[in-house]
């Protein structure tokens, strides 16, 4: 859980009052944490994060 909060905090540096973004980043942090928990591979979490960023560029 602390990694989820840390992930969201690191991404919310510029706009800490935007609650919608907090929800998105907390959710993504939870998903990435669960991926790591299931696979025990930080590379998988990094790959999902990279794919999400790539997706965000194109939408």
PDB file of N, H, CA, C and O in Angstrom:
ATOM      1  N   UNK A   1       0.822  -1.196   0.000  1.00  0.00           N
ATOM      2  CA  UNK A   1       0.000   0.000   0.000  1.00  0.00           C
ATOM      3  C   UNK A   1       0.861   1.253   0.000  1.00  0.00           C
ATOM      4  O   UNK A   1       0.500   2.242  -0.638  1.00  0.00           O
ATOM      5  N   UNK A   2       1.976   1.236   0.692  1.00  0.00           N
ATOM      6  H   UNK A   2       2.269   0.433   1.211  1.00  0.00           H
ATOM      7  CA  UNK A   2       2.822   2.429   0.730  1.00  0.00           C
ATOM      8  C   UNK A   2       3.429   2.725  -0.637  1.00  0.00           C
ATOM      9  O   UNK A   2       3.657   3.886  -0.978  1.00  0.00           O
ATOM     10  N   UNK A   3       3.691   1.679  -1.421  1.00  0.00           N
ATOM     11  H   UNK A   3       3.505   0.737  -1.144  1.00  0.00           H
ATOM     12  CA  UNK A   3       4.222   1.922  -2.761  1.00  0.00           C
ATOM     13  C   UNK A   3       3.168   2.570  -3.655  1.00  0.00           C
ATOM     14  O   UNK A   3       3.506   3.347  -4.548  1.00  0.00           O
ATOM     15  N   UNK A   4       1.904   2.259  -3.423  1.00  0.00           N
ATOM     16  H   UNK A   4       1.630   1.628  -2.697  1.00  0.00           H
ATOM     17  CA  UNK A   4       0.814   2.876  -4.176  1.00  0.00           C
ATOM     18  C   UNK A   4       0.750   4.371  -3.894  1.00  0.00           C
ATOM     19  O   UNK A   4       0.624   5.174  -4.818  1.00  0.00           O
ATOM     20  N   UNK A   5       0.836   4.741  -2.638  1.00  0.00           N
ATOM     21  H   UNK A   5       0.938   4.088  -1.888  1.00  0.00           H
ATOM     22  CA  UNK A   5       0.807   6.153  -2.243  1.00  0.00           C
ATOM     23  C   UNK A   5       2.050   6.869  -2.737  1.00  0.00           C
ATOM     24  O   UNK A   5       1.970   8.010  -3.191  1.00  0.00           O
ATOM     25  N   UNK A   6       3.180   6.221  -2.654  1.00  0.00           N
ATOM     26  H   UNK A   6       3.245   5.294  -2.284  1.00  0.00           H
ATOM     27  CA  UNK A   6       4.430   6.814  -3.143  1.00  0.00           C
ATOM     28  C   UNK A   6       4.360   7.040  -4.651  1.00  0.00           C
ATOM     29  O   UNK A   6       4.778   8.093  -5.132  1.00  0.00           O
ATOM     30  N   UNK A   7       3.841   6.077  -5.398  1.00  0.00           N
ATOM     31  H   UNK A   7       3.501   5.222  -5.007  1.00  0.00           H
ATOM     32  CA  UNK A   7       3.695   6.215  -6.841  1.00  0.00           C
ATOM     33  C   UNK A   7       2.804   7.415  -7.165  1.00  0.00           C
ATOM     34  O   UNK A   7       3.164   8.252  -7.993  1.00  0.00           O
ATOM     35  N   UNK A   8       1.651   7.498  -6.518  1.00  0.00           N
ATOM     36  H   UNK A   8       1.358   6.819  -5.846  1.00  0.00           H
ATOM     37  CA  UNK A   8       0.729   8.603  -6.771  1.00  0.00           C
ATOM     38  C   UNK A   8       1.348   9.941  -6.385  1.00  0.00           C
ATOM     39  O   UNK A   8       1.206  10.921  -7.117  1.00  0.00           O
ATOM     40  N   UNK A   9       2.021   9.992  -5.264  1.00  0.00           N
ATOM     41  H   UNK A   9       2.136   9.196  -4.670  1.00  0.00           H
ATOM     42  CA  UNK A   9       2.655  11.234  -4.811  1.00  0.00           C
ATOM     43  C   UNK A   9       3.725  11.709  -5.778  1.00  0.00           C
ATOM     44  O   UNK A   9       3.842  12.906  -6.042  1.00  0.00           O
ATOM     45  N   UNK A  10       4.497  10.788  -6.300  1.00  0.00           N
ATOM     46  H   UNK A  10       4.402   9.815  -6.086  1.00  0.00           H
ATOM     47  CA  UNK A  10       5.552  11.149  -7.247  1.00  0.00           C
ATOM     48  C   UNK A  10       4.973  11.714  -8.536  1.00  0.00           C
ATOM     49  O   UNK A  10       5.618  12.530  -9.195  1.00  0.00           O
ATOM     50  N   UNK A  11       3.779  11.299  -8.904  1.00  0.00           N
ATOM     51  H   UNK A  11       3.255  10.636  -8.369  1.00  0.00           H
ATOM     52  CA  UNK A  11       3.159  11.775 -10.133  1.00  0.00           C
ATOM     53  C   UNK A  11       2.286  13.009  -9.920  1.00  0.00           C
ATOM     54  O   UNK A  11       1.837  13.614 -10.894  1.00  0.00           O
ATOM     55  N   UNK A  12       2.039  13.388  -8.687  1.00  0.00           N
ATOM     56  H   UNK A  12       2.404  12.896  -7.896  1.00  0.00           H
ATOM     57  CA  UNK A  12       1.156  14.516  -8.389  1.00  0.00           C
ATOM     58  C   UNK A  12       1.906  15.739  -7.882  1.00  0.00           C
ATOM     59  O   UNK A  12       1.314  16.581  -7.205  1.00  0.00           O
ATOM     60  N   UNK A  13       3.168  15.857  -8.185  1.00  0.00           N
ATOM     61  H   UNK A  13       3.648  15.174  -8.734  1.00  0.00           H
ATOM     62  CA  UNK A  13       3.992  16.942  -7.652  1.00  0.00           C
ATOM     63  C   UNK A  13       3.439  18.314  -8.023  1.00  0.00           C
ATOM     64  O   UNK A  13       3.427  19.216  -7.185  1.00  0.00           O
ATOM     65  N   UNK A  14       2.987  18.489  -9.249  1.00  0.00           N
ATOM     66  H   UNK A  14       2.997  17.756  -9.930  1.00  0.00           H
ATOM     67  CA  UNK A  14       2.574  19.810  -9.722  1.00  0.00           C
ATOM     68  C   UNK A  14       1.134  20.179  -9.350  1.00  0.00           C
ATOM     69  O   UNK A  14       0.817  21.367  -9.282  1.00  0.00           O
ATOM     70  N   UNK A  15       0.269  19.218  -9.110  1.00  0.00           N
ATOM     71  H   UNK A  15       0.527  18.253  -9.166  1.00  0.00           H
ATOM     72  CA  UNK A  15      -1.142  19.523  -8.876  1.00  0.00           C
ATOM     73  C   UNK A  15      -1.714  18.583  -7.821  1.00  0.00           C
ATOM     74  O   UNK A  15      -2.404  17.617  -8.148  1.00  0.00           O
ATOM     75  N   UNK A  16      -1.428  18.868  -6.578  1.00  0.00           N
ATOM     76  H   UNK A  16      -0.868  19.652  -6.312  1.00  0.00           H
ATOM     77  CA  UNK A  16      -1.829  17.956  -5.501  1.00  0.00           C
ATOM     78  C   UNK A  16      -3.301  18.056  -5.144  1.00  0.00           C
ATOM     79  O   UNK A  16      -3.795  17.227  -4.380  1.00  0.00           O
ATOM     80  N   UNK A  17      -4.019  19.037  -5.667  1.00  0.00           N
ATOM     81  H   UNK A  17      -3.618  19.711  -6.287  1.00  0.00           H
ATOM     82  CA  UNK A  17      -5.430  19.201  -5.302  1.00  0.00           C
ATOM     83  C   UNK A  17      -6.394  18.583  -6.306  1.00  0.00           C
ATOM     84  O   UNK A  17      -7.607  18.645  -6.103  1.00  0.00           O
ATOM     85  N   UNK A  18      -5.897  18.000  -7.366  1.00  0.00           N
ATOM     86  H   UNK A  18      -4.912  17.950  -7.531  1.00  0.00           H
ATOM     87  CA  UNK A  18      -6.754  17.392  -8.390  1.00  0.00           C
ATOM     88  C   UNK A  18      -7.108  15.968  -7.973  1.00  0.00           C
ATOM     89  O   UNK A  18      -6.313  15.045  -8.149  1.00  0.00           O
ATOM     90  N   UNK A  19      -8.318  15.796  -7.414  1.00  0.00           N
ATOM     91  H   UNK A  19      -8.964  16.546  -7.271  1.00  0.00           H
ATOM     92  CA  UNK A  19      -8.718  14.499  -6.863  1.00  0.00           C
ATOM     93  C   UNK A  19      -8.915  13.435  -7.928  1.00  0.00           C
ATOM     94  O   UNK A  19      -8.679  12.255  -7.671  1.00  0.00           O
ATOM     95  N   UNK A  20      -9.344  13.832  -9.120  1.00  0.00           N
ATOM     96  H   UNK A  20      -9.535  14.791  -9.329  1.00  0.00           H
ATOM     97  CA  UNK A  20      -9.519  12.851 -10.199  1.00  0.00           C
ATOM     98  C   UNK A  20      -8.176  12.228 -10.566  1.00  0.00           C
ATOM     99  O   UNK A  20      -8.088  11.021 -10.790  1.00  0.00           O
ATOM    100  N   UNK A  21      -7.135  13.050 -10.628  1.00  0.00           N
ATOM    101  H   UNK A  21      -7.206  14.031 -10.447  1.00  0.00           H
ATOM    102  CA  UNK A  21      -5.804  12.521 -10.934  1.00  0.00           C
ATOM    103  C   UNK A  21      -5.290  11.626  -9.812  1.00  0.00           C
ATOM    104  O   UNK A  21      -4.628  10.621 -10.070  1.00  0.00           O
ATOM    105  N   UNK A  22      -5.593  11.990  -8.567  1.00  0.00           N
ATOM    106  H   UNK A  22      -6.131  12.806  -8.357  1.00  0.00           H
ATOM    107  CA  UNK A  22      -5.193  11.139  -7.442  1.00  0.00           C
ATOM    108  C   UNK A  22      -5.787   9.740  -7.599  1.00  0.00           C
ATOM    109  O   UNK A  22      -5.107   8.737  -7.380  1.00  0.00           O
ATOM    110  N   UNK A  23      -7.051   9.687  -7.976  1.00  0.00           N
ATOM    111  H   UNK A  23      -7.603  10.502  -8.153  1.00  0.00           H
ATOM    112  CA  UNK A  23      -7.714   8.385  -8.136  1.00  0.00           C
ATOM    113  C   UNK A  23      -7.045   7.579  -9.245  1.00  0.00           C
ATOM    114  O   UNK A  23      -6.801   6.382  -9.089  1.00  0.00           O
ATOM    115  N   UNK A  24      -6.750   8.234 -10.361  1.00  0.00           N
ATOM    116  H   UNK A  24      -6.948   9.206 -10.488  1.00  0.00           H
ATOM    117  CA  UNK A  24      -6.087   7.544 -11.475  1.00  0.00           C
ATOM    118  C   UNK A  24      -4.725   7.020 -11.046  1.00  0.00           C
ATOM    119  O   UNK A  24      -4.406   5.856 -11.289  1.00  0.00           O
ATOM    120  N   UNK A  25      -3.918   7.864 -10.411  1.00  0.00           N
ATOM    121  H   UNK A  25      -4.177   8.809 -10.213  1.00  0.00           H
ATOM    122  CA  UNK A  25      -2.562   7.451 -10.036  1.00  0.00           C
ATOM    123  C   UNK A  25      -2.551   6.437  -8.896  1.00  0.00           C
ATOM    124  O   UNK A  25      -1.698   5.551  -8.868  1.00  0.00           O
ATOM    125  N   UNK A  26      -3.479   6.556  -7.968  1.00  0.00           N
ATOM    126  H   UNK A  26      -4.172   7.276  -7.991  1.00  0.00           H
ATOM    127  CA  UNK A  26      -3.572   5.536  -6.918  1.00  0.00           C
ATOM    128  C   UNK A  26      -3.975   4.195  -7.508  1.00  0.00           C
ATOM    129  O   UNK A  26      -3.452   3.154  -7.110  1.00  0.00           O
ATOM    130  N   UNK A  27      -4.906   4.220  -8.458  1.00  0.00           N
ATOM    131  H   UNK A  27      -5.331   5.066  -8.781  1.00  0.00           H
ATOM    132  CA  UNK A  27      -5.321   2.982  -9.117  1.00  0.00           C
ATOM    133  C   UNK A  27      -4.164   2.361  -9.884  1.00  0.00           C
ATOM    134  O   UNK A  27      -3.920   1.158  -9.796  1.00  0.00           O
ATOM    135  N   UNK A  28      -3.457   3.192 -10.634  1.00  0.00           N
ATOM    136  H   UNK A  28      -3.655   4.170 -10.706  1.00  0.00           H
ATOM    137  CA  UNK A  28      -2.325   2.679 -11.414  1.00  0.00           C
ATOM    138  C   UNK A  28      -1.231   2.136 -10.482  1.00  0.00           C
ATOM    139  O   UNK A  28      -0.640   1.093 -10.764  1.00  0.00           O
ATOM    140  N   UNK A  29      -0.967   2.826  -9.399  1.00  0.00           N
ATOM    141  H   UNK A  29      -1.447   3.674  -9.170  1.00  0.00           H
ATOM    142  CA  UNK A  29       0.020   2.338  -8.435  1.00  0.00           C
ATOM    143  C   UNK A  29      -0.387   0.999  -7.844  1.00  0.00           C
ATOM    144  O   UNK A  29       0.454   0.122  -7.645  1.00  0.00           O
ATOM    145  N   UNK A  30      -1.673   0.839  -7.564  1.00  0.00           N
ATOM    146  H   UNK A  30      -2.356   1.551  -7.726  1.00  0.00           H
ATOM    147  CA  UNK A  30      -2.171  -0.426  -7.033  1.00  0.00           C
ATOM    148  C   UNK A  30      -2.027  -1.539  -8.067  1.00  0.00           C
ATOM    149  O   UNK A  30      -1.607  -2.649  -7.742  1.00  0.00           O
ATOM    150  N   UNK A  31      -2.378  -1.234  -9.306  1.00  0.00           N
ATOM    151  H   UNK A  31      -2.719  -0.332  -9.570  1.00  0.00           H
ATOM    152  CA  UNK A  31      -2.253  -2.229 -10.380  1.00  0.00           C
ATOM    153  C   UNK A  31      -0.803  -2.643 -10.572  1.00  0.00           C
ATOM    154  O   UNK A  31      -0.502  -3.832 -10.673  1.00  0.00           O
ATOM    155  N   UNK A  32       0.095  -1.666 -10.622  1.00  0.00           N
ATOM    156  H   UNK A  32      -0.150  -0.700 -10.540  1.00  0.00           H
ATOM    157  CA  UNK A  32       1.515  -1.990 -10.811  1.00  0.00           C
ATOM    158  C   UNK A  32       2.060  -2.781  -9.621  1.00  0.00           C
ATOM    159  O   UNK A  32       2.878  -3.684  -9.791  1.00  0.00           O
ATOM    160  N   UNK A  33       1.601  -2.436  -8.420  1.00  0.00           N
ATOM    161  H   UNK A  33       0.936  -1.702  -8.282  1.00  0.00           H
ATOM    162  CA  UNK A  33       2.009  -3.191  -7.240  1.00  0.00           C
ATOM    163  C   UNK A  33       1.521  -4.632  -7.279  1.00  0.00           C
ATOM    164  O   UNK A  33       2.247  -5.554  -6.907  1.00  0.00           O
ATOM    165  N   UNK A  34       0.289  -4.820  -7.729  1.00  0.00           N
ATOM    166  H   UNK A  34      -0.301  -4.071  -8.031  1.00  0.00           H
ATOM    167  CA  UNK A  34      -0.251  -6.179  -7.851  1.00  0.00           C
ATOM    168  C   UNK A  34       0.473  -6.976  -8.922  1.00  0.00           C
ATOM    169  O   UNK A  34       0.701  -8.176  -8.763  1.00  0.00           O
ATOM    170  N   UNK A  35       0.835  -6.313 -10.013  1.00  0.00           N
ATOM    171  H   UNK A  35       0.650  -5.339 -10.143  1.00  0.00           H
ATOM    172  CA  UNK A  35       1.610  -6.995 -11.058  1.00  0.00           C
ATOM    173  C   UNK A  35       2.940  -7.456 -10.493  1.00  0.00           C
ATOM    174  O   UNK A  35       3.371  -8.582 -10.745  1.00  0.00           O
ATOM    175  N   UNK A  36       3.595  -6.585  -9.726  1.00  0.00           N
ATOM    176  H   UNK A  36       3.245  -5.671  -9.522  1.00  0.00           H
ATOM    177  CA  UNK A  36       4.865  -6.985  -9.123  1.00  0.00           C
ATOM    178  C   UNK A  36       4.661  -8.139  -8.142  1.00  0.00           C
ATOM    179  O   UNK A  36       5.441  -9.091  -8.123  1.00  0.00           O
ATOM    180  N   UNK A  37       3.611  -8.048  -7.333  1.00  0.00           N
ATOM    181  H   UNK A  37       2.977  -7.274  -7.349  1.00  0.00           H
ATOM    182  CA  UNK A  37       3.339  -9.087  -6.343  1.00  0.00           C
ATOM    183  C   UNK A  37       3.126 -10.450  -7.001  1.00  0.00           C
ATOM    184  O   UNK A  37       3.627 -11.468  -6.524  1.00  0.00           O
ATOM    185  N   UNK A  38       2.374 -10.452  -8.104  1.00  0.00           N
ATOM    186  H   UNK A  38       1.967  -9.625  -8.491  1.00  0.00           H
ATOM    187  CA  UNK A  38       2.070 -11.709  -8.787  1.00  0.00           C
ATOM    188  C   UNK A  38       3.264 -12.279  -9.546  1.00  0.00           C
ATOM    189  O   UNK A  38       3.453 -13.495  -9.583  1.00  0.00           O
ATOM    190  N   UNK A  39       4.079 -11.395 -10.160  1.00  0.00           N
ATOM    191  H   UNK A  39       3.925 -10.407 -10.130  1.00  0.00           H
ATOM    192  CA  UNK A  39       5.168 -11.874 -11.015  1.00  0.00           C
ATOM    193  C   UNK A  39       6.531 -11.857 -10.334  1.00  0.00           C
ATOM    194  O   UNK A  39       7.462 -12.529 -10.779  1.00  0.00           O
ATOM    195  N   UNK A  40       6.644 -11.087  -9.254  1.00  0.00           N
ATOM    196  H   UNK A  40       5.888 -10.542  -8.893  1.00  0.00           H
ATOM    197  CA  UNK A  40       7.941 -10.880  -8.592  1.00  0.00           C
ATOM    198  C   UNK A  40       8.982 -10.352  -9.573  1.00  0.00           C
ATOM    199  O   UNK A  40      10.170 -10.657  -9.459  1.00  0.00           O
ATOM    200  N   UNK A  41       8.528  -9.563 -10.529  1.00  0.00           N
ATOM    201  H   UNK A  41       7.564  -9.314 -10.622  1.00  0.00           H
ATOM    202  CA  UNK A  41       9.407  -9.019 -11.556  1.00  0.00           C
ATOM    203  C   UNK A  41       9.112  -7.533 -11.736  1.00  0.00           C
ATOM    204  O   UNK A  41       8.038  -7.159 -12.207  1.00  0.00           O
ATOM    205  N   UNK A  42      10.061  -6.700 -11.363  1.00  0.00           N
ATOM    206  H   UNK A  42      10.934  -7.004 -10.980  1.00  0.00           H
ATOM    207  CA  UNK A  42       9.882  -5.267 -11.544  1.00  0.00           C
ATOM    208  C   UNK A  42       9.850  -4.907 -13.031  1.00  0.00           C
ATOM    209  O   UNK A  42       9.281  -3.886 -13.418  1.00  0.00           O
ATOM    210  N   UNK A  43      10.455  -5.741 -13.847  1.00  0.00           N
ATOM    211  H   UNK A  43      10.917  -6.570 -13.533  1.00  0.00           H
ATOM    212  CA  UNK A  43      10.451  -5.489 -15.292  1.00  0.00           C
ATOM    213  C   UNK A  43       9.030  -5.509 -15.854  1.00  0.00           C
ATOM    214  O   UNK A  43       8.707  -4.723 -16.746  1.00  0.00           O
ATOM    215  N   UNK A  44       8.191  -6.388 -15.347  1.00  0.00           N
ATOM    216  H   UNK A  44       8.454  -7.026 -14.623  1.00  0.00           H
ATOM    217  CA  UNK A  44       6.796  -6.450 -15.806  1.00  0.00           C
ATOM    218  C   UNK A  44       6.050  -5.164 -15.442  1.00  0.00           C
ATOM    219  O   UNK A  44       5.301  -4.627 -16.257  1.00  0.00           O
ATOM    220  N   UNK A  45       6.253  -4.680 -14.237  1.00  0.00           N
ATOM    221  H   UNK A  45       6.862  -5.116 -13.575  1.00  0.00           H
ATOM    222  CA  UNK A  45       5.621  -3.426 -13.824  1.00  0.00           C
ATOM    223  C   UNK A  45       6.121  -2.262 -14.669  1.00  0.00           C
ATOM    224  O   UNK A  45       5.340  -1.396 -15.063  1.00  0.00           O
ATOM    225  N   UNK A  46       7.404  -2.241 -14.944  1.00  0.00           N
ATOM    226  H   UNK A  46       8.039  -2.944 -14.624  1.00  0.00           H
ATOM    227  CA  UNK A  46       7.975  -1.177 -15.776  1.00  0.00           C
ATOM    228  C   UNK A  46       7.396  -1.243 -17.191  1.00  0.00           C
ATOM    229  O   UNK A  46       7.072  -0.213 -17.780  1.00  0.00           O
ATOM    230  N   UNK A  47       7.269  -2.445 -17.727  1.00  0.00           N
ATOM    231  H   UNK A  47       7.532  -3.283 -17.248  1.00  0.00           H
ATOM    232  CA  UNK A  47       6.723  -2.615 -19.073  1.00  0.00           C
ATOM    233  C   UNK A  47       5.278  -2.119 -19.143  1.00  0.00           C
ATOM    234  O   UNK A  47       4.902  -1.448 -20.104  1.00  0.00           O
ATOM    235  N   UNK A  48       4.465  -2.444 -18.132  1.00  0.00           N
ATOM    236  H   UNK A  48       4.770  -2.989 -17.351  1.00  0.00           H
ATOM    237  CA  UNK A  48       3.080  -1.982 -18.109  1.00  0.00           C
ATOM    238  C   UNK A  48       3.042  -0.458 -17.988  1.00  0.00           C
ATOM    239  O   UNK A  48       2.226   0.193 -18.640  1.00  0.00           O
ATOM    240  N   UNK A  49       3.906   0.108 -17.169  1.00  0.00           N
ATOM    241  H   UNK A  49       4.568  -0.421 -16.638  1.00  0.00           H
ATOM    242  CA  UNK A  49       3.972   1.560 -17.022  1.00  0.00           C
ATOM    243  C   UNK A  49       4.355   2.210 -18.356  1.00  0.00           C
ATOM    244  O   UNK A  49       3.782   3.231 -18.736  1.00  0.00           O
ATOM    245  N   UNK A  50       5.305   1.633 -19.053  1.00  0.00           N
ATOM    246  H   UNK A  50       5.771   0.804 -18.744  1.00  0.00           H
ATOM    247  CA  UNK A  50       5.719   2.171 -20.350  1.00  0.00           C
ATOM    248  C   UNK A  50       4.587   2.079 -21.362  1.00  0.00           C
ATOM    249  O   UNK A  50       4.360   3.021 -22.120  1.00  0.00           O
ATOM    250  N   UNK A  51       3.878   0.964 -21.384  1.00  0.00           N
ATOM    251  H   UNK A  51       4.063   0.198 -20.768  1.00  0.00           H
ATOM    252  CA  UNK A  51       2.749   0.813 -22.305  1.00  0.00           C
ATOM    253  C   UNK A  51       1.634   1.808 -21.982  1.00  0.00           C
ATOM    254  O   UNK A  51       1.017   2.371 -22.887  1.00  0.00           O
ATOM    255  N   UNK A  52       1.379   2.021 -20.697  1.00  0.00           N
ATOM    256  H   UNK A  52       1.879   1.564 -19.962  1.00  0.00           H
ATOM    257  CA  UNK A  52       0.369   2.999 -20.295  1.00  0.00           C
ATOM    258  C   UNK A  52       0.767   4.404 -20.749  1.00  0.00           C
ATOM    259  O   UNK A  52      -0.069   5.155 -21.251  1.00  0.00           O
ATOM    260  N   UNK A  53       2.037   4.758 -20.575  1.00  0.00           N
ATOM    261  H   UNK A  53       2.717   4.148 -20.167  1.00  0.00           H
ATOM    262  CA  UNK A  53       2.509   6.071 -21.013  1.00  0.00           C
ATOM    263  C   UNK A  53       2.406   6.210 -22.531  1.00  0.00           C
ATOM    264  O   UNK A  53       2.041   7.273 -23.033  1.00  0.00           O
ATOM    265  N   UNK A  54       2.721   5.160 -23.250  1.00  0.00           N
ATOM    266  H   UNK A  54       3.017   4.296 -22.842  1.00  0.00           H
ATOM    267  CA  UNK A  54       2.603   5.176 -24.702  1.00  0.00           C
ATOM    268  C   UNK A  54       1.139   5.364 -25.107  1.00  0.00           C
ATOM    269  O   UNK A  54       0.836   6.143 -26.011  1.00  0.00           O
ATOM    270  N   UNK A  55       0.247   4.656 -24.443  1.00  0.00           N
ATOM    271  H   UNK A  55       0.493   4.024 -23.709  1.00  0.00           H
ATOM    272  CA  UNK A  55      -1.176   4.799 -24.698  1.00  0.00           C
ATOM    273  C   UNK A  55      -1.630   6.245 -24.423  1.00  0.00           C
ATOM    274  O   UNK A  55      -2.391   6.818 -25.202  1.00  0.00           O
ATOM    275  N   UNK A  56      -1.162   6.821 -23.324  1.00  0.00           N
ATOM    276  H   UNK A  56      -0.544   6.356 -22.690  1.00  0.00           H
ATOM    277  CA  UNK A  56      -1.552   8.182 -22.957  1.00  0.00           C
ATOM    278  C   UNK A  56      -1.083   9.218 -23.967  1.00  0.00           C
ATOM    279  O   UNK A  56      -1.730  10.250 -24.143  1.00  0.00           O
ATOM    280  N   UNK A  57       0.030   8.953 -24.629  1.00  0.00           N
ATOM    281  H   UNK A  57       0.555   8.115 -24.486  1.00  0.00           H
ATOM    282  CA  UNK A  57       0.526   9.878 -25.633  1.00  0.00           C
ATOM    283  C   UNK A  57      -0.433   9.953 -26.816  1.00  0.00           C
ATOM    284  O   UNK A  57      -0.628  11.022 -27.393  1.00  0.00           O
ATOM    285  N   UNK A  58      -1.026   8.832 -27.174  1.00  0.00           N
ATOM    286  H   UNK A  58      -0.868   7.963 -26.705  1.00  0.00           H
ATOM    287  CA  UNK A  58      -1.846   8.755 -28.379  1.00  0.00           C
ATOM    288  C   UNK A  58      -3.324   9.039 -28.164  1.00  0.00           C
ATOM    289  O   UNK A  58      -4.074   9.121 -29.137  1.00  0.00           O
ATOM    290  N   UNK A  59      -3.771   9.192 -26.908  1.00  0.00           N
ATOM    291  H   UNK A  59      -3.162   9.126 -26.118  1.00  0.00           H
ATOM    292  CA  UNK A  59      -5.198   9.524 -26.713  1.00  0.00           C
ATOM    293  C   UNK A  59      -5.385  11.004 -26.494  1.00  0.00           C
ATOM    294  O   UNK A  59      -6.513  11.463 -26.313  1.00  0.00           O
TER     295      UNK A  59
END
